[in-house]
């Protein structure tokens, strides 16, 4: 069914199984800054899963790594919180998403343990979508949070609207589906509002003005505080902001794309250096099937090439991958996904790795992956 693949626990088979014994899915949340020419243009963030980052899960623990740094204890870093773009909303640098976990692999009891582990590590941001497990993911998250007795104002909850059912009006970004889909999501979450509501994909069959007006209506009704986009192009986001500016409506503050060590072109070139100014902050999410890319020899070569760098730092490859994403000054938060508390605990240790990524270390990483996008020659 469209972009939704299987859990990375299933993906990690065959040649990668030894290197990725038990990966979770990773995502990245970016925040954008002001886009000159529009009021608060694209001043949001992005929420993106980065399945390719799962390649970097390693069975090697820091204690077993032979490194000149092994005798040096990496100081624990506390969770940092960043503004989502130019909005006042603060999100934890590492976050948690329910994609392919809640409802598919985890029940309410297990979800409570996972969520509590996240909170214990300073996570305040939790992501969902109406299509995840056909709505069951929202139900499980909502029930788990209610049973945990958490204060709603301490949390940042997001969900996404686009695929709500099989009917002709149960999908897309028409005013009808945005309004009805949002109401249904809130009912499943058992919440009065979400902090961020995403348009899960662009809808070329619906006028952009209708979508922007509908999202503005949702905010006016208090069902969401902010809205954003997922897998929209820079041009589509710009068009949305143009409509919002012209009609004095609320524009999107967040975008979801793909961004990881092996996939950087859209974030670092197409958007931030193309249609969107360099001072904008962006994030991309792309649900491509990890299995179709995981057995590529070039990818495996790069993963193996990163091992010595991780060993020199005394950290697992998984934490190096997360820390690399988070070290980008344009990144507000890296959204992780996990089915076990042990995965969360390991993911959260990535905050300790960020300070170790000096310019020289980043150069070594680039020399291995060689994925830094290059602008094409211009003959104008």
KEGU-744879 format. One record per residue (C-alpha): x, y, z; residue in one letter. Coordinates in steps of 0.001 Angstrom, whole numbers, plus 500000, padded with zeros to 6 digits. Layout:
// residues N
XYZA
...
//
This chain:
// residues 380
500000500000500000X
501661503177498754X
504727504251500749X
504287502185503851X
506814499411504092X
507498496845506716X
509218497299510020X
512962497608509774X
513097494547512024X
511779492694508965X
513799494714506484X
517069493818508180X
517475490405506648X
519872488700504298X
523285490294503899X
522520493061506369X
521308490852509170X
524682490654510871X
525172494399510639X
521622495335511583X
520582492783514224X
517661494737515596X
517223498196514110X
514466500648514719X
513327503114512090X
514818506567512226X
513429509905511254X
514503513493511191X
512648516594512166X
513877519853510707X
512827523365511490X
512758526042508848X
513454529692509279X
511951532705507588X
511713532653503809X
512339536145502470X
509388537410500482X
506698535772502590X
505603536437506140X
507119533650508230X
507435531624505056X
508252527978505591X
509168528768509152X
508349525314510315X
510129522083510700X
510065518735509068X
509419515334510365X
511102512694508310X
511812509060508753X
515196508017507603X
515093504228507150X
518550504207505595X
519943505249508943X
518946501804510180X
521892500420508225X
524115501755510943X
522762499599513771X
525623497473515003X
525904494513517316X
529178495924518588X
528941497774521859X
531224500654522837X
532790498416525483X
533967495981522820X
535377498559520432X
539147498804520237X
539879502500520209X
542274504983521638X
539201506695523059X
537974503685525033X
539644504878528202X
537965508267527889X
534412508373529241X
532027510298527033X
530188512742529313X
526409512363529402X
524607515168527634X
521118516181528720X
518328516350526165X
518244519653524321X
515069521385523132X
514885523478519980X
512294525799518539X
510429524306515626X
511544526815513019X
510527530331514001X
507537529083515953X
507602529137519723X
507042525382519888X
509981523552521470X
510705519949520561X
513254517546522014X
516352517011519906X
515491513313519728X
511868512251519356X
509697509173518815X
507428508159515934X
504762505433515883X
505289504457512257X
505063500642511735X
505196499991515489X
502034500918517399X
499197498643516328X
501408496496514131X
504018495330516621X
503166496906519976X
500036496716522114X
499017499282524740X
501065497708527527X
504206497614525412X
503546501107524086X
503342502452527642X
506776501038528420X
508226502499525225X
506682505931525793X
507760506011529435X
511310505148528417X
511221508044525963X
509969510454528612X
512599509236531065X
515178510261528473X
513720513735527973X
511622513140524839X
508577515404524609X
507636514965520938X
505579512032519629X
504485511582516010X
501598509624514478X
499283509499511430X
495725508506510617X
496965505806508247X
499382504114510649X
497939500653511324X
494685501996509857X
494190504296512833X
495097501772515496X
498440503495516131X
496618506655517218X
494308504667519486X
497198502901521190X
499207506084521665X
496216507946523058X
495259505161525441X
498846504680526607X
499305508386527324X
495998508502529192X
496893505499531348X
500315506972532066X
498562510052533430X
500839512537531712X
500067516234531663X
498988517088528109X
500761520448528096X
504091518672528662X
503781516861525341X
504074517762521671X
501810515447519674X
501521515414515900X
499487513418513416X
499069513398509654X
496073513563507339X
495753512162503822X
494874508448503766X
491839507893505961X
489898505134504234X
488672503621500990X
485862506032500174X
486358508730497510X
486258511457500165X
488213509527502792X
491555510546501351X
493331513600500035X
493394517207501208X
489878518426500482X
488246520553503152X
485871517658503818X
488592515104504520X
490861517481506419X
488028518423508787X
486546514945509158X
489946513244509228X
491165515573511966X
488057514944514061X
488490511188513671X
492181511355514605X
491421513366517734X
488742510856518679X
491184507970518309X
493870509837520244X
491273510814522858X
492639514361522803X
491114517776522275X
493945518905520004X
497268517998518428X
500181520388518452X
501051519840514790X
498819518546511983X
500483517469508734X
499258517153505175X
500786513716504711X
501282514146500954X
500508516835498369X
497105516533496694X
497234517661493081X
493504517017492689X
492541519645495279X
493139523396494811X
495911524560497130X
493704527402498368X
491104524904499593X
493762522991501516X
495282526106503091X
491846527422504078X
490938524051505597X
494143523860507648X
493584527420508822X
490039526411509830X
491401523497511866X
493688525880513730X
490886528397514275X
488765525621515794X
491563524755518225X
492029521227516893X
495684521942516067X
498137524694516962X
500334524452513852X
500199522722510491X
502788521363508144X
503477519273505070X
505066515933504269X
506911515115501042X
505900518398499425X
508236520039496959X
509717523461497614X
507435524870494922X
504320523389496524X
505245524763499937X
505971528144498418X
502555528114496746X
500897527285500058X
502664530193501715X
501728532519498878X
498064531633499396X
498368532066503154X
500062535439502706X
497503536678500193X
494510535609502285X
496044536417505681X
495869532775506777X
498210530581508813X
500907528988506655X
502752525678507169X
505611525577509649X
506929522057509070X
507811519658506213X
508612515928506194X
511239514458503823X
514119512015503750X
517526512981505072X
520342510711506196X
523979509943505524X
523083508202502277X
520331510515501047X
521050514251501286X
520285515809497916X
516803517198498567X
517606518823501904X
521065520147501169X
520632521124497527X
517145521125496002X
515474522989498832X
517959524785501031X
520066525956498088X
517389526047495422X
513850527331495720X
514221527922499454X
516929530355500671X
520081529026502368X
518934530379505737X
515811528221505638X
515730525058507708X
514133521981506212X
513453518264506662X
512493515532504306X
510752512233504702X
510526509588502017X
509091506153502697X
511081504198500162X
511346500477500733X
514521499886502686X
514746496328501434X
515160497501497853X
518214499540498797X
519737497528501627X
521536494985499486X
523273497423497188X
527011496786497243X
527853500483497324X
525705500989500417X
527326498076502217X
530754499379501254X
529959502742502800X
528571501162505953X
531729499095506341X
533808502195505669X
532136504016508543X
532952501299511062X
536548502469511719X
535285506000512361X
532718504746514862X
535343502553516499X
537743505477516796X
535033507430518599X
534065504415520678X
530402504438519639X
528047502142517685X
527301502981514057X
523637503540514916X
524488506380517295X
526945507858514808X
524196507964512161X
521702509664514470X
524286512124515777X
525319513025512221X
521740513985511391X
521293515934514611X
524568517808514116X
523144519618511090X
522342523131512378X
519152523027510295X
517822520021512205X
515415520629515067X
514944517015516089X
515741513489514969X
512687511275515293X
513513507696516206X
511340504624516062X
511829501530518184X
510039498400519340X
512183497813522425X
513305499921525358X
516889498858524691X
516682500446521234X
515432503710522703X
518132503764525348X
520804503220522711X
519283505809520363X
519169508430523102X
522889508019523741X
523425509681520373X
523191513050522134X
526546512183523707X
528079511636520270X
527127514991518764X
529962516910520512X
532451514361519130X
531630515202515512X
534399517721514960X
535123519135511488X
537866516562511010X
535524513704511924X
532864515056509568X
535470515172506791X
536313511521507415X
532632510608507227X
532187512515503971X
535261510842502501X
533538507499503052X
529941508210502061X
530675510841499387X
527017511857499348X
527359515610499692X
525221517007496857X
526829519150494186X
525118521897492299X
525032521369488528X
526953523753486315X
524951526737485154X
525404527992481615X
523166531015481893X
//
